[in-house]
C-alpha cells in the first residue's frame, strides 16, 4: 500500500502542482489510533482531495515508490561519479556494459 504522502504527490502532479512541501503546503498527522495518517492541514491552491480521490492514485504511487527503490539501488551500484568518469575515460564500452547490466538487474516498473 502506497504511503499517503506519495498519493498526495501524484494527485498534485495530476493537478499541475509539481512540488509539495510537507512542512508548509500539506501537513500530515497520525494520531497512533490505528486509523493511519491523514491530512491535518492543506495550504495548496488546488482542492484538497477526498480519501476516494486519493485511493485512485494507489497504483501510480506504488509504481513511484518501487521506482524510487530501484533508483537508489542503481545509484549505489553505479558507484562514485568520479570513478565512473575515470572508467569512461579508460574504456567507455566497458562502462556502458556495466551500467546496462545494473539496469537489467534492477528494472523499473
FIVOTOR-603700 format. One line per field, with one value per residue (C-alpha): x, y, z. Coordinates in pm, 1 decimal, padded with zeros to 6 digits. Layout:
# residues N
c1 c(X, ...)
c2 c(Y, ...)
c3 c(Z, ...)
This chain:
# residues 109
c1 c(00000.0, 00138.6, 00220.8, -00027.8, 00241.8, 00311.4, -00056.9, -00078.5, 00228.2, 00065.8, -00267.3, -00084.0, 00112.4, -00213.8, -00337.8, -00029.1, 00141.3, 00484.2, 00631.5, 00473.7, 00634.5, 00508.8, 00614.7, 00414.5, 00188.6, 00040.5, 00073.8, 00006.1, -00076.3, -00105.4, -00275.2, -00146.9, -00504.8, -00484.4, -00653.1, -00326.2, -00208.6, -00444.2, -00429.0, -00429.2, -00368.0, -00397.5, -00241.1, -00234.5, -00434.4, -00598.2, -00886.0, -00798.6, -00855.0, -01104.2, -00998.6, -01176.0, -00980.0, -00652.0, -00736.1, -00737.5, -00365.5, -00271.3, -00130.1, 00069.6, 00205.0, 00306.7, 00491.6, 00664.1, 00773.2, 00901.1, 01092.7, 01245.2, 01380.7, 01521.6, 01683.2, 01853.0, 01979.1, 02110.2, 02286.4, 02458.2, 02570.4, 02688.7, 02942.7, 03113.0, 03073.8, 03448.3, 03527.0, 03268.3, 03427.5, 03765.1, 03612.8, 03452.4, 03785.9, 03967.9, 03700.8, 03361.8, 03232.7, 03308.7, 03137.3, 02829.0, 02814.4, 02846.3, 02574.3, 02342.8, 02397.1, 02296.5, 01986.9, 01888.2, 01924.7, 01715.0, 01430.6, 01180.1, 00807.9)
c2 c(00000.0, 00335.3, 00599.1, 00883.0, 01137.9, 00966.6, 00951.2, 01323.7, 01392.2, 01204.7, 01384.6, 01717.0, 01628.1, 01538.7, 01885.3, 02073.3, 02109.6, 01951.3, 02028.2, 01963.5, 02081.0, 01858.3, 02111.7, 02403.1, 02306.9, 01990.3, 01871.5, 01508.2, 01370.6, 01023.8, 01005.7, 00649.4, 00528.8, 00265.6, 00490.8, 00585.7, 00917.5, 01185.5, 01538.8, 01774.3, 02092.8, 02175.8, 02500.6, 02448.0, 02636.7, 02316.4, 02140.8, 01906.9, 01550.9, 01317.2, 00973.3, 00830.0, 01055.8, 00963.1, 00593.9, 00629.3, 00718.6, 00396.8, 00219.5, 00512.6, 00588.2, 00222.3, 00240.5, 00564.5, 00406.8, 00096.9, 00302.9, 00517.7, 00199.3, 00088.4, 00431.7, 00408.4, 00057.0, 00161.4, 00469.8, 00256.4, 00002.0, 00262.9, 00386.5, 00719.2, 00958.6, 01032.9, 00664.8, 00635.9, 00924.2, 00755.8, 00429.4, 00612.5, 00775.2, 00440.6, 00219.7, 00367.1, 00040.8, -00149.8, 00123.3, 00107.6, -00270.8, -00247.6, 00016.6, -00184.6, -00494.4, -00292.7, -00156.1, -00503.5, -00644.4, -00358.4, -00283.1, -00007.0, -00065.5)
c3 c(00000.0, -00103.1, 00154.6, 00187.2, 00101.8, -00230.2, -00321.7, -00244.6, -00464.0, -00753.3, -00701.8, -00705.3, -01019.6, -01193.1, -01098.1, -01224.1, -00885.8, -00923.1, -00580.8, -00241.9, 00081.1, 00362.2, 00624.8, 00479.9, 00188.1, 00330.6, 00687.1, 00767.1, 01107.1, 01258.4, 01596.7, 01656.7, 01695.3, 01422.9, 01166.3, 00995.9, 00864.1, 00740.4, 00602.8, 00901.2, 00702.5, 00331.1, 00205.0, -00171.3, -00432.9, -00555.9, -00384.7, -00101.0, -00224.8, -00066.1, 00052.8, -00252.0, -00485.8, -00320.0, -00347.0, -00725.2, -00706.8, -00522.4, -00828.4, -00963.2, -00614.4, -00568.7, -00900.3, -00796.6, -00465.9, -00642.2, -00897.0, -00620.8, -00461.2, -00796.5, -00845.9, -00506.5, -00578.4, -00918.1, -00777.8, -00514.0, -00771.3, -01023.7, -00773.3, -00729.2, -01023.1, -01022.2, -01057.7, -01334.4, -01523.8, -01495.3, -01616.7, -01911.8, -01998.3, -01998.3, -02156.4, -02234.1, -02382.1, -02061.2, -01860.4, -02086.6, -02048.1, -01667.2, -01643.1, -01869.9, -01652.7, -01345.3, -01522.8, -01645.1, -01292.3, -01146.9, -01392.1, -01335.7, -01345.2)
